[in-house]
Amino acid sequence: MHHQKLEVYRKNNLDEMTFSEMQEEMQAGNISSEELVLMYKENISLRDKNVNALLEINPDALQTAQSLDFERQRKGVRSPLHGIPVLVKDNIETADKMHTSAGSLALENHYALNDAHLVEKLRKAGAVILGKTNMTEWANFMSDKMTNGYSSRGGQVKNPYGAFDAGGSSAGSAAAVAANLAAASIGTETSGSIINPAAQNSLVGLKPTVGMISRRGLIPLSHTQDTAGTLARTVEDAVKVFSVLIGFDPEDPITSLSTDFEGYDWSVHLKEHGLNNTRLAIAPELFKEISDEQMEMFEQAKEQLKALGAEIIEDVDIGSNQEDLGFAVLLHEFKADLNAYLAKTEQSNPIRSLDDVMAFNNAHSDKMLKFGQNLLEQANQLTGMLTEREYVEALERNRFLAAEQGINATLKEIVADAILLPQDFGCNVGAAAGFPAITVPFGYTKTHEPFSITFYGMAFSEPKLIEFAYAFEKAVKGRKNPY
């Protein structure tokens, strides 16, 4: 950097800075939001060529930061996010100079007409939207042969820790924060797409109960399971972002369930002794494919949890596993939801339906069909009307097996607070139920691949899960900077 002070600060201080540290430094006048943006841009220019986590930078980010610095001096701060640079996944609408494409070249010229509800909330809180992150194309629902983190628009996201899976589909949102290209990011999840990349990139991933955060302005996959969530380097930072995203949106009626948590003081759940007198259930059926080394690390994590006051309940049967849950729900809802979304985009957008997406892909097969599009083809064979018996049965089966008979019934029967999982194994069950999860870094394998543990709970059990995650994080200090 040309500014020597900033170059020294960037090299010595910026990496791994928390929101609280940034706010203290800005309040003391040691740095400004504008300078944070400049330093993160420098990191992006130097590091992202090896990570490929970003699709584009917000052209207005610097001036937004300048205005927020002026506001800080004149009026004070809006929230703990005031002046903090954050990234959003490319399937989240921003009504600015950035595109919203779900990683597809079919939508590379698509500008959203409005901000997503969660983006409105970020801006209101004073966050700086720094850019859009790469992702697995169409939220990993284009081809079952596609590698995690690949998109036709952005190419392959790479894990900053080495030649490991970057996770899907919020791979860019995770890799960018892990590589210290921003303070935090927003991802989306339908079935593991926050928890998996967070675990793979040694981050805290907070996937909330469906209904906590509005889905308005998200390019959809499944209205039953879709939700946005947060990725950050610490539990506290993930919670700070999460807290400003919560709220009722009349255009997403399920968010009426979140009204008890609007304006809620989440800081009371940041307890270093948050695992005292807790009961955590282990359901081995959910992680049958775990490696020996990962299992050994999971055993170590369990011993650490016991030392922190948790009781571990072994060999619990939750009555279902990932193989029990029907894929039909996603197939049917994807066509219906995507067609509805595309039909409402700006009139100049030629891509108005799933038919149009597939036709574009076929017409540009050299760029678009590296992995094929068999999932799009399967979905497009359905009516999109959501009247098929197969869909209705699958939806009822998913909700019953995952929620009522599965997680809910099990935790109540054995009087447990949460299910404990290694890495992201088994997260599909909780996702099918629409339940919350939080993953926390624990350590690294011998090849330095990140390893995490995940807490899964019943609907709206985020306060408890945050307590568990925060206590565990403070005790193990499992995250290390990849550089």
C-alpha positions in Angstrom: 0.0 0.0 0.0 1.2 3.5 -0.7 0.1 4.7 2.8 2.9 3.4 5.0 0.8 3.6 8.2 -1.9 1.5 6.7 0.5 -1.1 5.2 2.1 -1.6 8.6 -1.4 -1.8 10.3 -2.6 -4.2 7.6 0.3 -6.6 8.1 0.5 -6.4 11.8 -3.1 -5.9 13.0 -5.9 -6.5 10.5 -5.9 -10.3 10.3 -8.2 -11.9 12.9 -9.5 -8.5 14.2 -12.9 -8.8 15.9 -15.8 -6.4 15.6 -15.1 -5.1 19.1 -11.5 -4.4 18.3 -12.4 -2.6 15.1 -14.9 -0.5 17.0 -12.4 0.4 19.7 -9.8 1.4 17.1 -12.3 3.5 15.1 -13.7 5.1 18.3 -10.1 6.0 19.4 -9.4 7.5 15.9 -6.6 5.0 15.2 -8.3 3.8 12.0 -11.5 4.6 10.1 -14.1 2.6 8.3 -12.6 4.0 5.1 -9.2 2.7 6.0 -10.7 -0.8 6.9 -12.2 -0.9 3.4 -8.8 0.1 1.8 -6.9 -2.6 3.8 -9.4 -5.3 3.1 -9.2 -4.4 -0.6 -5.5 -4.7 -0.4 -5.8 -8.2 1.1 -8.3 -9.1 -1.6 -5.9 -8.0 -4.3 -3.0 -10.0 -2.8 -4.8 -13.1 -1.6 -7.9 -13.7 -3.6 -6.1 -14.9 -6.6 -5.2 -18.0 -4.6 -8.7 -18.3 -3.0 -11.1 -17.1 -5.7 -13.7 -16.2 -3.1 -15.0 -13.0 -4.5 -17.0 -12.3 -7.7 -17.0 -8.5 -7.4 -16.2 -5.5 -5.2 -18.9 -3.0 -4.4 -17.9 0.2 -6.2 -19.7 2.3 -3.5 -18.0 0.6 -0.6 -15.3 3.3 0.0 -17.8 6.2 -0.2 -20.2 4.4 2.0 -17.4 4.0 4.6 -16.5 7.7 4.3 -20.1 8.7 5.0 -20.3 6.3 8.0 -17.1 7.8 9.4 -18.6 11.3 9.2 -21.8 10.0 10.8 -19.7 8.5 13.7 -18.2 11.8 14.4 -21.4 13.8 14.2 -24.0 11.4 15.6 -22.3 8.4 17.1 -22.7 4.7 16.0 -25.8 2.9 14.8 -24.8 -0.6 16.0 -21.8 -2.9 16.6 -21.7 -3.2 12.8 -21.2 0.5 12.2 -18.4 0.9 9.6 -17.6 -2.8 9.5 -16.9 -4.3 6.0 -19.0 -7.5 5.3 -19.6 -9.6 2.3 -22.8 -11.2 0.9 -23.3 -14.3 -1.1 -24.1 -13.9 -4.8 -27.6 -15.2 -4.5 -28.6 -12.3 -2.2 -30.0 -9.3 -3.9 -28.3 -5.9 -3.5 -30.0 -2.9 -5.3 -26.7 -1.3 -6.2 -24.0 -1.5 -8.8 -23.3 -5.2 -8.1 -25.0 -8.2 -9.9 -27.0 -11.0 -8.3 -26.4 -14.1 -10.3 -26.4 -17.3 -8.1 -22.9 -17.9 -9.7 -24.4 -18.4 -13.1 -23.4 -16.7 -16.3 -27.0 -16.9 -17.3 -27.6 -14.0 -14.8 -24.2 -12.3 -15.1 -26.0 -9.1 -16.3 -28.8 -9.3 -13.7 -29.1 -6.3 -11.4 -31.7 -6.6 -8.6 -34.5 -4.1 -8.4 -34.4 -4.1 -4.5 -32.2 -4.9 -1.6 -32.9 -8.2 0.1 -34.6 -7.7 3.4 -31.4 -8.8 5.2 -29.4 -6.3 3.2 -31.7 -3.5 4.2 -31.0 -4.5 7.8 -27.3 -4.6 7.2 -27.3 -1.1 5.7 -29.5 0.2 8.5 -27.1 -1.1 11.1 -24.3 0.7 9.4 -22.4 -2.2 7.8 -20.4 -1.6 4.7 -21.4 -4.1 1.9 -17.9 -4.8 0.6 -18.7 -7.2 -2.2 -20.3 -10.4 -3.5 -18.9 -13.8 -2.9 -18.5 -16.8 -5.2 -20.6 -19.8 -4.6 -21.6 -23.2 -5.9 -23.8 -22.4 -8.9 -27.5 -22.4 -8.2 -26.7 -23.2 -4.6 -25.4 -26.6 -5.5 -28.5 -27.6 -7.3 -27.3 -27.7 -10.9 -25.5 -31.0 -11.1 -24.7 -33.7 -8.5 -21.3 -34.0 -10.2 -20.3 -30.3 -9.6 -17.5 -29.7 -7.2 -18.3 -27.6 -4.1 -17.6 -23.9 -4.6 -17.6 -24.0 -8.4 -19.6 -21.6 -10.6 -19.5 -20.7 -14.3 -19.3 -17.1 -13.4 -16.5 -17.3 -10.8 -14.7 -20.6 -11.3 -13.5 -22.7 -8.4 -13.3 -21.4 -4.8 -10.2 -22.7 -3.0 -9.7 -23.4 0.6 -7.1 -21.1 2.2 -5.9 -23.9 4.4 -4.8 -26.1 1.5 -6.0 -28.5 -1.2 -9.2 -29.3 0.7 -12.9 -29.1 -0.1 -13.9 -25.4 0.3 -17.5 -26.5 1.2 -20.8 -25.8 -0.5 -22.6 -23.7 -1.5 -21.5 -20.7 0.6 -17.9 -21.6 -0.1 -16.9 -18.1 -1.2 -18.5 -16.5 1.9 -16.5 -18.9 4.1 -13.2 -18.8 2.3 -13.2 -15.0 2.1 -13.6 -14.6 5.9 -11.2 -17.4 6.7 -8.6 -15.6 4.5 -9.3 -12.3 6.2 -10.7 -10.6 3.2 -13.6 -9.1 5.2 -14.8 -9.0 8.8 -17.7 -11.4 8.3 -20.1 -12.6 5.6 -23.6 -13.7 4.9 -24.3 -17.2 3.4 -27.4 -19.2 2.7 -28.3 -22.7 3.6 -30.8 -25.2 2.3 -29.1 -28.4 3.5 -25.6 -27.8 5.1 -24.5 -24.9 3.0 -23.5 -22.7 5.9 -22.4 -25.4 8.4 -20.3 -27.3 5.9 -18.2 -24.4 4.5 -17.8 -22.9 7.9 -16.4 -26.2 9.2 -14.1 -26.7 6.2 -12.7 -23.1 6.6 -12.3 -23.1 10.4 -15.0 -20.6 11.0 -18.0 -20.1 13.2 -21.2 -20.7 11.1 -24.6 -19.8 12.5 -27.5 -21.3 10.6 -30.7 -20.1 12.3 -34.2 -21.5 12.6 -36.1 -21.0 9.4 -38.2 -17.9 10.1 -35.6 -15.9 12.0 -34.3 -14.1 8.9 -36.4 -13.1 6.0 -35.8 -14.9 2.7 -37.1 -12.0 0.6 -34.5 -11.1 -2.0 -32.7 -14.5 -1.9 -32.6 -16.5 -5.2 -34.4 -19.6 -3.9 -33.9 -23.3 -3.8 -36.5 -24.5 -1.4 -39.0 -22.3 0.5 -39.3 -25.0 3.2 -35.6 -25.1 4.1 -33.9 -22.0 2.8 -32.4 -19.5 5.2 -29.6 -17.0 5.4 -27.0 -17.2 8.1 -23.7 -15.8 9.3 -20.0 -16.8 8.9 -17.4 -15.2 11.1 -14.1 -15.9 12.9 -15.6 -15.8 16.4 -18.9 -16.7 17.9 -19.4 -13.1 19.2 -19.0 -11.6 15.7 -21.3 -14.2 14.2 -23.9 -13.4 16.8 -23.6 -9.6 16.2 -24.3 -10.0 12.5 -27.1 -12.5 13.2 -28.8 -10.1 15.7 -29.3 -7.3 13.2 -30.7 -9.6 10.5 -33.6 -10.9 12.6 -37.0 -9.4 12.2 -40.5 -9.6 10.8 -41.0 -9.1 7.1 -44.7 -9.1 5.8 -43.4 -10.5 2.5 -42.0 -13.6 4.2 -44.8 -14.5 6.6 -42.9 -17.2 8.5 -40.7 -14.4 10.0 -43.7 -13.6 12.3 -42.2 -16.4 14.4 -39.1 -14.2 15.0 -40.8 -11.2 16.6 -39.8 -12.3 20.2 -36.2 -11.9 19.2 -36.3 -8.5 17.6 -34.3 -6.1 19.7 -33.2 -9.1 21.9 -30.0 -8.8 23.9 -27.9 -11.7 22.6 -24.8 -10.6 24.6 -26.3 -12.3 27.7 -25.7 -15.6 26.1 -21.9 -15.1 25.6 -21.0 -17.1 28.7 -17.7 -18.7 29.3 -19.4 -21.2 31.6 -22.2 -21.8 29.2 -21.7 -25.6 29.1 -22.2 -26.1 32.8 -24.9 -28.7 33.6 -25.8 -29.3 29.9 -26.7 -32.6 28.3 -25.5 -33.2 24.7 -26.7 -36.2 22.7 -24.5 -38.2 20.3 -26.3 -39.9 17.4 -23.7 -42.2 15.6 -26.1 -43.0 12.8 -25.6 -39.5 11.5 -21.8 -39.8 11.0 -21.2 -43.3 9.7 -18.7 -42.1 7.1 -16.4 -40.2 9.4 -12.7 -41.0 9.0 -10.7 -42.5 11.9 -8.7 -39.3 12.4 -11.8 -37.2 12.5 -13.4 -39.7 14.9 -10.4 -39.4 17.2 -10.6 -35.6 17.1 -14.3 -35.9 17.9 -13.5 -38.0 21.0 -11.0 -35.4 22.1 -13.7 -32.7 21.7 -16.1 -34.7 23.8 -13.6 -34.9 26.6 -13.1 -31.2 26.4 -16.9 -30.7 26.6 -17.0 -32.9 29.7 -14.3 -30.9 31.3 -16.4 -27.8 30.7 -19.4 -29.2 32.5 -21.3 -31.0 29.8 -22.8 -34.5 30.2 -22.4 -36.6 27.0 -25.2 -39.0 26.2 -23.8 -41.7 23.9 -25.5 -43.9 21.3 -28.7 -42.0 20.9 -31.2 -43.1 18.2 -33.0 -40.1 16.8 -35.3 -42.3 14.7 -34.1 -41.1 11.3 -31.0 -40.5 9.2 -30.1 -38.6 6.1 -31.1 -41.5 3.8 -34.6 -41.4 5.2 -35.2 -37.8 4.0 -36.8 -37.4 0.6 -34.9 -35.4 -2.0 -38.2 -34.8 -3.8 -39.0 -31.8 -1.6 -36.0 -29.9 -3.0 -36.7 -31.0 -6.6 -40.3 -29.9 -6.6 -39.8 -26.6 -4.7 -36.7 -25.6 -6.7 -38.7 -25.3 -10.0 -41.7 -23.6 -8.4 -39.6 -21.1 -6.4 -37.0 -20.3 -9.1 -39.7 -19.7 -11.7 -41.6 -17.4 -9.4 -38.4 -15.5 -8.6 -37.2 -15.1 -12.2 -40.6 -14.0 -13.4 -40.4 -11.0 -11.1 -36.9 -9.8 -12.1 -36.5 -6.7 -14.2 -38.1 -6.8 -17.7 -34.7 -6.6 -19.4 -33.6 -9.9 -17.9 -34.1 -12.5 -20.7 -33.9 -15.4 -18.2 -37.5 -15.7 -16.9 -37.8 -19.4 -16.0 -35.9 -22.6 -15.4 -36.6 -23.4 -19.1 -34.6 -20.3 -20.0 -31.8 -21.2 -17.7 -31.4 -24.6 -19.3 -31.7 -23.2 -22.8 -28.9 -20.7 -22.0 -26.7 -23.5 -20.6 -27.2 -25.6 -23.7 -26.5 -22.7 -26.0 -23.2 -22.0 -24.1 -22.3 -25.6 -23.2 -18.6 -25.0 -23.4 -18.8 -22.6 -20.5 -21.9 -23.8 -18.7 -21.9 -27.6 -18.8 -18.6 -28.6 -17.4 -20.4 -30.7 -14.9 -23.7 -31.1 -16.8 -27.1 -30.0 -15.4 -28.8 -33.2 -14.4 -30.5 -31.7 -11.3 -31.9 -28.9 -13.4 -33.2 -31.5 -15.8 -34.8 -33.5 -13.1 -36.5 -30.5 -11.5 -37.7 -29.2 -14.9 -39.5 -32.5 -15.6 -41.9 -31.7 -12.7 -44.9 -29.5 -13.0 -43.8 -26.8 -10.5 -47.3 -26.6 -9.2 -46.5 -28.5 -5.9 -49.6 -30.7 -6.3 -47.9 -34.0 -6.9 -48.5 -36.7 -4.4 -44.8 -37.5 -4.3 -44.0 -34.0 -3.2 -46.7 -33.8 -0.5 -45.7 -37.2 0.9 -42.0 -36.2 0.9 -42.7 -33.0 2.6 -44.8 -34.6 5.4 -42.2 -37.4 5.7 -39.3 -34.9 6.0 -41.0 -32.8 8.6 -42.2 -35.8 10.7 -39.0 -37.8 10.6 -36.6 -34.9 11.1 -38.6 -32.8 13.5 -41.5 -34.3 15.4 -40.2 -37.9 15.5 -36.5 -37.0 15.1 -34.8 -34.2 16.9 -37.7 -32.9 18.9 -38.9 -36.2 20.3 -35.4 -37.4 21.0 -34.2 -34.4 22.9 -37.4 -34.3 24.9 -37.3 -38.0 25.7 -33.7 -38.0 27.0 -33.9 -34.5 28.4 -31.0 -33.2 26.3 -30.2 -29.7 25.3 -28.7 -30.3 21.8 -27.3 -32.9 19.4 -23.5 -32.9 19.0 -22.0 -33.6 15.6 -18.5 -33.9 14.3 -17.8 -31.4 11.4 -21.1 -31.1 9.4 -22.0 -34.8 9.4 -25.8 -35.3 9.8 -26.7 -31.6 9.3 -29.2 -32.6 6.5 -31.6 -33.9 9.2 -31.7 -30.6 11.1 -32.0 -28.7 7.8 -35.0 -30.7 6.8 -36.6 -29.8 10.1 -35.7 -26.1 9.7 -33.8 -26.2 13.0 -30.8 -24.1 14.1 -27.2 -25.1 14.3 -23.8 -23.5 15.1 -20.4 -24.9 14.2 -17.2 -24.0 16.0 -13.5 -24.7 15.1 -11.8 -27.3 17.2 -8.5 -28.0 15.4 -6.8 -29.5 12.4 -5.9 -32.9 11.0 -2.4 -34.0 10.4 -2.6 -32.5 6.9 -3.9 -29.3 8.4 -7.5 -29.7 7.2 -9.9 -27.8 9.6 -12.1 -29.8 11.9 -15.1 -28.4 13.9 -17.9 -29.6 16.1 -21.5 -28.6 15.5 -24.4 -28.1 18.0 -27.9 -28.8 16.7 -31.0 -27.9 18.6 -34.8 -27.5 18.4 -36.5 -24.6 16.7 -35.6 -21.2 18.2 -33.0 -22.7 20.6 -30.3 -20.3 19.3 -29.8 -18.8 22.8 -28.7 -22.1 24.2 -26.6 -23.1 21.2 -24.8 -19.8 21.3 -23.9 -20.4 25.0 -22.5 -23.8 24.2 -20.6 -22.5 21.2 -19.1 -19.5 23.0 -18.0 -21.5 26.0 -16.4 -24.2 23.8 -14.7 -21.6 21.6 -13.2 -19.7 24.6 -11.8 -22.9 26.1 -10.3 -24.6 23.0 -9.3 -21.5 20.9 -9.5 -23.8 17.9 -9.1 -21.4 15.0 -5.7 -20.5 13.5 -5.0 -17.9 10.8 -4.2 -19.8 7.5 -1.4 -17.3 6.8 
